[in-house]
Amino acid sequence: MSRRAAVVVLDACGAGALPDAGDYGDAGTNTLDHLAEAVGGLDLPVLGRLGLGSILPLAGIAPAATPALHGRLAPLGPGKDSTTGHWELMGVVTPRPLPTYPGGFPEKVLSALSEATGLAFCCNAPANGVAVLYEWGPHHLRTGEVILYTSQDSVLQLAAHVDRLPEAALHAACAAARGVLTGEHAVGRVIARPFRGTPERFLRTEGRRDYAVLPPERSYLQELQAAGAPVHAVGKVRDLFAGVGIDVAHPGATNARALAETGTLLRELESGLIFTNLVETDQVYGHRKDVEGFHRALREIDTAVGGWLGLLGDEDLLILTADHGCDPAAAHSDHTREHAPLLAVFAGGDGRRHDGALADVGASVLAWIAGREAPGLPGLPFV
């Protein structure tokens, strides 16, 4: 088996509101469109040539003359976060929304967390991940209380200064918290958020770690493994699947590292799947509504994709997509319930449009690499 596939997730690069976006407070959202408007037009020649402007009208990007396969994908289940988005790309649909805590976590949960971790906490409210450091960081440094916060998504985040709680200790605390948050309180992710610096300039380190709830169903990743195809995860993908269906995890805490790791795998890997998350369009720029930074990150991705195209052979499939949106024009700073763009490059492919489910990605990867489908899993191959 010598076929390869690479699925690259441009985190938070949504392509227009889903029909039920209004139920999430996200009516009218469109991350890529509103980003293009905000920066006076997108400068993405490679993605444009592949057909990004053929998916939806975008300032600065005309429809491609000879696009790759292109379209928009939608989740089959609820949610608008990285966990459910990546799960759905690989055929796992959560049957019900993961729990969220707009009023903070209840006292019984906090007590259980303190008992399991040996820590005391402050904040306990939805918060912006950067602003919360400046609001609660000085208190944390004085008292040692770890900053516990959430968002509109199903997450519990623990932030601690490396001088107060070393990264390894914070990781251990998050692993213990993951063990507590089960049943009705089984949040999608517990996230370690170590930071450093002074109150004048706190900076997150690269020691973020995500502790995801186990996927509730079998995925296309496991189907690939059963077919003898190795699965390589770059960035936070391994954490999002709690390691299930992953053979080898590669670092990717920054886009630069994830892009470099993906390029190395495309040069060296003989077969299997490369599944990459590019986090900065979400974590660094999307939530902060930094449109110039968002655009700069996309230009760096565009350049990398141009290099990857030269590494592809007739047995290779490259899929570029997203997991949700993070519209800079939204009234809030959280994820937005949107379609994901789809660009797929493969030998024998054409410029047709494919609109379908996120799970079509996993179905296509399995069909491409193993030449078969997976009965019982959602998704229709487009290859």
C-alpha positions as CSV (number, residue, x, y, z in Angstrom):
1,M,0.0,0.0,0.0
2,S,1.8,3.1,-1.2
3,R,-1.0,5.7,-1.4
4,R,-0.8,8.8,0.8
5,A,-3.3,11.4,1.9
6,A,-2.8,14.7,3.8
7,V,-5.7,16.4,5.6
8,V,-4.8,19.9,6.7
9,V,-7.2,21.8,8.9
10,L,-7.0,25.6,8.7
11,D,-8.4,26.1,12.2
12,A,-11.4,28.5,12.4
13,C,-11.4,29.4,8.7
14,G,-15.2,29.2,8.3
15,A,-16.9,29.7,4.9
16,G,-20.4,31.0,5.8
17,A,-23.1,30.4,8.4
18,L,-24.8,27.1,8.7
19,P,-28.6,27.0,8.5
20,D,-28.9,26.7,12.3
21,A,-26.2,29.3,13.1
22,G,-28.9,31.6,14.6
23,D,-29.4,29.0,17.3
24,Y,-25.8,29.6,18.4
25,G,-26.0,33.4,18.1
26,D,-24.0,33.2,14.8
27,A,-26.5,34.2,12.1
28,G,-24.8,35.9,9.2
29,T,-21.3,34.9,10.1
30,N,-18.7,34.2,7.4
31,T,-15.1,34.2,8.6
32,L,-13.3,34.2,5.3
33,D,-15.6,36.7,3.7
34,H,-15.5,39.2,6.6
35,L,-11.8,38.7,6.9
36,A,-11.3,39.5,3.2
37,E,-13.4,42.7,3.6
38,A,-11.5,43.8,6.7
39,V,-8.1,43.6,5.1
40,G,-9.1,45.0,1.7
41,G,-8.9,41.7,-0.1
42,L,-7.0,38.4,0.5
43,D,-3.6,37.9,-1.0
44,L,-3.5,34.1,-1.4
45,P,-2.4,33.2,-4.9
46,V,-1.9,29.4,-4.4
47,L,-5.2,28.9,-2.6
48,G,-6.9,31.1,-5.2
49,R,-5.5,29.1,-8.0
50,L,-6.8,25.9,-6.3
51,G,-10.3,27.4,-6.2
52,L,-10.8,29.2,-2.8
53,G,-12.6,32.0,-4.7
54,S,-14.7,29.4,-6.5
55,I,-16.1,28.2,-3.2
56,L,-17.6,31.6,-2.3
57,P,-17.1,35.2,-3.4
58,L,-14.1,36.6,-1.6
59,A,-12.5,40.1,-2.0
60,G,-9.1,39.8,-3.6
61,I,-9.6,36.2,-4.9
62,A,-11.3,35.6,-8.3
63,P,-12.9,32.3,-9.2
64,A,-10.2,30.0,-10.5
65,A,-9.9,29.2,-14.2
66,T,-9.1,25.5,-13.6
67,P,-9.9,24.8,-9.9
68,A,-9.2,21.7,-7.9
69,L,-12.2,19.9,-6.5
70,H,-13.9,22.5,-4.2
71,G,-16.9,23.2,-2.1
72,R,-18.3,23.5,1.4
73,L,-18.8,21.0,4.1
74,A,-21.2,20.9,7.1
75,P,-21.3,19.0,10.3
76,L,-24.0,16.4,10.8
77,G,-24.2,17.0,14.6
78,P,-24.2,19.9,17.0
79,G,-21.4,22.1,18.2
80,K,-18.8,24.6,16.8
81,D,-15.5,23.6,18.5
82,S,-12.3,22.0,17.4
83,T,-13.1,18.7,19.1
84,T,-16.4,18.0,17.3
85,G,-15.1,19.6,14.1
86,H,-12.1,17.3,13.9
87,W,-14.2,14.3,15.0
88,E,-16.7,14.9,12.3
89,L,-14.0,15.1,9.6
90,M,-13.2,11.5,10.6
91,G,-16.8,10.3,10.8
92,V,-17.5,10.7,14.5
93,V,-20.8,12.6,15.1
94,T,-21.6,13.4,18.7
95,P,-25.2,12.5,19.5
96,R,-25.8,15.5,21.7
97,P,-24.1,18.8,22.5
98,L,-21.1,18.6,24.8
99,P,-21.8,20.5,28.1
100,T,-21.0,24.2,28.4
101,Y,-20.8,26.4,31.4
102,P,-21.8,30.0,30.6
103,G,-22.2,30.7,34.4
104,G,-19.0,28.9,35.4
105,F,-18.6,25.4,36.8
106,P,-20.8,24.4,39.8
107,E,-19.4,24.2,43.2
108,K,-19.5,20.4,43.3
109,V,-17.3,20.3,40.2
110,L,-14.9,22.8,41.7
111,S,-14.6,20.8,44.9
112,A,-14.0,17.6,43.0
113,L,-11.3,19.4,40.9
114,S,-9.6,20.7,44.0
115,E,-9.6,17.3,45.6
116,A,-8.2,15.6,42.5
117,T,-5.5,18.2,41.8
118,G,-4.6,19.6,45.2
119,L,-5.1,23.1,43.7
120,A,-7.2,26.1,44.5
121,F,-8.8,28.1,41.7
122,C,-9.8,31.6,40.7
123,C,-12.0,33.2,38.0
124,N,-14.3,30.3,37.1
125,A,-16.1,32.2,34.3
126,P,-16.2,32.4,30.5
127,A,-13.2,34.5,29.5
128,N,-11.0,35.5,26.6
129,G,-7.8,33.5,26.9
130,V,-5.5,36.5,26.7
131,A,-7.5,39.0,28.6
132,V,-8.0,36.6,31.5
133,L,-4.2,36.5,32.0
134,Y,-4.1,40.2,32.6
135,E,-7.2,40.3,34.7
136,W,-6.3,37.3,37.0
137,G,-2.6,36.8,36.4
138,P,-1.5,39.2,39.2
139,H,-3.9,37.5,41.6
140,H,-2.6,34.1,40.6
141,L,1.0,35.2,41.2
142,R,0.1,36.5,44.6
143,T,-2.0,33.6,45.8
144,G,-1.0,30.6,43.7
145,E,-4.7,30.0,42.8
146,V,-4.8,28.6,39.3
147,I,-6.9,30.5,36.7
148,L,-9.8,28.3,35.8
149,Y,-12.0,29.5,32.9
150,T,-14.2,28.4,30.0
151,S,-15.8,29.8,26.9
152,Q,-18.9,29.3,24.7
153,D,-17.3,25.9,23.8
154,S,-17.2,22.8,25.9
155,V,-13.9,23.4,27.6
156,L,-12.3,23.8,31.0
157,Q,-9.0,25.7,30.8
158,L,-6.4,25.9,33.5
159,A,-3.8,28.7,33.2
160,A,-0.7,29.0,35.4
161,H,2.5,30.9,35.4
162,V,5.5,28.6,34.9
163,D,7.2,30.2,38.0
164,R,4.2,29.4,40.1
165,L,3.3,26.0,38.7
166,P,5.8,24.3,36.3
167,E,4.4,23.1,33.0
168,A,4.7,19.4,34.0
169,A,2.7,20.0,37.2
170,L,0.0,21.9,35.2
171,H,-0.2,19.0,32.7
172,A,-0.6,16.6,35.6
173,A,-3.4,18.7,37.1
174,C,-5.2,18.8,33.7
175,A,-4.9,15.1,33.4
176,A,-6.4,14.7,36.9
177,A,-9.2,17.1,35.9
178,R,-9.9,15.1,32.8
179,G,-10.5,12.1,35.1
180,V,-13.0,14.1,37.2
181,L,-15.0,15.5,34.3
182,T,-17.1,12.6,33.3
183,G,-20.8,11.8,32.8
184,E,-22.9,14.9,32.6
185,H,-19.8,17.1,33.1
186,A,-17.7,15.4,30.3
187,V,-16.5,18.5,28.6
188,G,-14.9,18.2,25.2
189,R,-11.5,19.3,26.3
190,V,-9.5,20.2,29.4
191,I,-6.7,22.5,28.2
192,A,-3.5,23.4,29.9
193,R,-2.5,27.0,29.3
194,P,1.0,27.7,30.8
195,F,2.3,31.3,30.5
196,R,5.3,33.3,31.5
197,G,6.4,36.9,31.8
198,T,5.4,39.8,34.0
199,P,2.0,41.5,34.5
200,E,3.0,44.1,31.9
201,R,3.5,41.4,29.3
202,F,2.2,37.9,30.0
203,L,3.0,35.4,27.2
204,R,1.7,31.9,26.6
205,T,4.3,29.2,26.2
206,E,4.3,26.4,23.7
207,G,3.4,24.0,26.5
208,R,-0.4,24.0,25.7
209,R,-1.8,20.5,26.0
210,D,-5.4,19.4,25.2
211,Y,-7.0,16.5,27.1
212,A,-10.0,15.5,25.1
213,V,-12.9,13.3,26.0
214,L,-12.7,9.9,24.2
215,P,-14.5,9.9,20.8
216,P,-17.9,8.2,21.3
217,E,-17.7,6.1,18.1
218,R,-15.3,4.4,15.8
219,S,-13.6,6.8,13.3
220,Y,-12.0,6.6,9.9
221,L,-8.7,6.8,11.6
222,Q,-9.3,3.4,13.1
223,E,-10.5,2.1,9.8
224,L,-7.2,3.3,8.2
225,Q,-5.2,1.5,10.9
226,A,-7.2,-1.7,10.3
227,A,-6.3,-1.4,6.6
228,G,-2.6,-1.2,7.5
229,A,-2.2,2.5,6.8
230,P,-0.2,4.5,9.5
231,V,-1.8,7.6,10.8
232,H,0.4,10.6,11.6
233,A,-1.0,13.5,13.6
234,V,0.6,17.0,13.5
235,G,-0.2,19.6,16.1
236,K,-3.2,19.2,18.5
237,V,-4.9,16.4,16.4
238,R,-3.5,13.7,18.6
239,D,-4.9,15.4,21.7
240,L,-8.3,16.0,20.1
241,F,-8.8,12.3,19.5
242,A,-7.2,11.4,22.9
243,G,-4.7,9.3,21.0
244,V,-7.4,7.0,19.6
245,G,-6.6,6.1,16.0
246,I,-3.2,7.8,16.0
247,D,0.1,6.0,15.4
248,V,2.6,8.8,15.5
249,A,2.2,12.3,16.9
250,H,4.3,15.2,15.6
251,P,4.8,18.6,17.2
252,G,2.9,21.6,15.9
253,A,2.3,24.2,18.7
254,T,2.9,26.9,16.2
255,N,2.0,27.1,12.5
256,A,5.6,27.3,11.6
257,R,6.3,24.0,13.3
258,A,3.2,22.3,12.0
259,L,3.9,23.5,8.4
260,A,7.5,22.3,8.6
261,E,6.5,18.9,10.1
262,T,3.9,18.4,7.3
263,G,6.4,19.3,4.6
264,T,8.9,16.8,6.1
265,L,6.3,14.1,6.2
266,L,5.3,14.7,2.6
267,R,8.9,14.4,1.6
268,E,9.7,11.3,3.6
269,L,6.5,9.3,4.3
270,E,5.8,6.5,1.9
271,S,2.2,5.7,2.8
272,G,-0.6,6.6,5.2
273,L,-2.4,9.7,6.4
274,I,-1.0,13.0,7.6
275,F,-3.6,14.8,9.6
276,T,-2.5,18.4,10.5
277,N,-4.0,21.2,12.5
278,L,-2.8,24.7,11.9
279,V,-3.8,26.4,15.2
280,E,-2.8,30.0,14.9
281,T,-5.7,31.2,12.7
282,D,-7.9,30.3,15.7
283,Q,-5.8,30.5,18.9
284,V,-3.6,33.5,18.1
285,Y,-5.6,35.6,15.7
286,G,-9.2,34.5,15.4
287,H,-10.2,34.9,19.0
288,R,-8.3,38.2,19.3
289,K,-10.0,39.5,16.1
290,D,-6.5,40.3,14.7
291,V,-7.4,40.4,11.1
292,E,-4.0,41.5,9.9
293,G,-2.4,38.6,11.8
294,F,-5.0,36.2,10.5
295,H,-4.3,37.3,6.9
296,R,-0.5,37.0,7.5
297,A,-1.0,33.5,8.8
298,L,-3.0,32.5,5.8
299,R,-0.3,34.0,3.5
300,E,2.3,31.8,5.2
301,I,0.0,28.8,4.8
302,D,-0.5,29.7,1.1
303,T,3.3,29.7,0.6
304,A,3.7,26.3,2.3
305,V,0.9,24.8,0.2
306,G,2.6,26.0,-2.9
307,G,5.7,24.0,-1.9
308,W,3.7,20.9,-1.0
309,L,2.1,20.8,-4.4
310,G,5.5,20.0,-5.9
311,L,5.9,17.1,-3.5
312,L,2.6,15.4,-4.6
313,G,2.6,12.4,-7.0
314,D,-0.1,10.4,-8.7
315,E,-0.7,8.4,-5.5
316,D,-1.3,11.4,-3.3
317,L,-4.4,13.2,-2.1
318,L,-4.2,16.7,-0.4
319,I,-7.3,18.0,1.4
320,L,-7.5,21.5,2.8
321,T,-10.4,22.3,5.0
322,A,-11.5,23.7,8.4
323,D,-13.3,22.7,11.6
324,H,-15.5,25.7,12.4
325,G,-15.4,29.5,12.1
326,C,-14.2,32.4,14.2
327,D,-15.7,35.4,12.4
328,P,-13.9,38.7,13.2
329,A,-17.2,40.6,12.6
330,A,-19.1,38.5,15.2
331,A,-20.4,40.3,18.3
332,H,-18.5,37.8,20.4
333,S,-14.9,36.4,20.3
334,D,-15.7,32.7,20.3
335,H,-16.1,30.2,17.5
336,T,-18.9,30.6,15.0
337,R,-21.2,27.9,13.6
338,E,-20.1,27.8,9.9
339,H,-19.5,25.6,6.9
340,A,-15.9,24.5,6.3
341,P,-14.2,25.2,2.9
342,L,-13.0,22.2,0.9
343,L,-10.1,22.1,-1.6
344,A,-8.9,18.6,-2.7
345,V,-6.0,18.0,-5.0
346,F,-5.5,14.5,-6.5
347,A,-4.6,12.8,-9.8
348,G,-7.6,12.4,-11.9
349,G,-9.5,15.1,-10.0
350,D,-11.4,17.8,-11.8
351,G,-12.8,21.2,-11.0
352,R,-16.2,20.0,-10.0
353,R,-17.9,21.3,-6.9
354,H,-18.6,19.1,-3.9
355,D,-20.9,20.2,-1.1
356,G,-21.4,17.6,1.6
357,A,-20.7,16.6,5.1
358,L,-17.4,17.0,7.1
359,A,-17.3,13.2,7.2
360,D,-16.8,13.1,3.5
361,V,-13.2,13.9,4.2
362,G,-12.6,10.7,6.2
363,A,-14.6,8.7,3.7
364,S,-12.5,10.0,0.9
365,V,-9.2,9.3,2.6
366,L,-10.2,5.7,3.3
367,A,-11.4,5.2,-0.3
368,W,-8.2,6.8,-1.6
369,I,-5.8,4.8,0.6
370,A,-7.6,1.5,1.1
371,G,-9.9,1.4,-1.8
372,R,-13.0,0.7,0.3
373,E,-15.8,2.3,2.3
374,A,-16.7,1.8,6.0
375,P,-20.2,0.6,6.5
376,G,-21.8,2.3,9.4
377,L,-19.8,5.4,9.3
378,P,-21.2,8.6,7.8
379,G,-19.7,10.3,4.8
380,L,-19.5,9.9,1.0
381,P,-16.2,9.8,-0.8
382,F,-15.5,12.5,-3.4
383,V,-12.5,10.8,-4.9
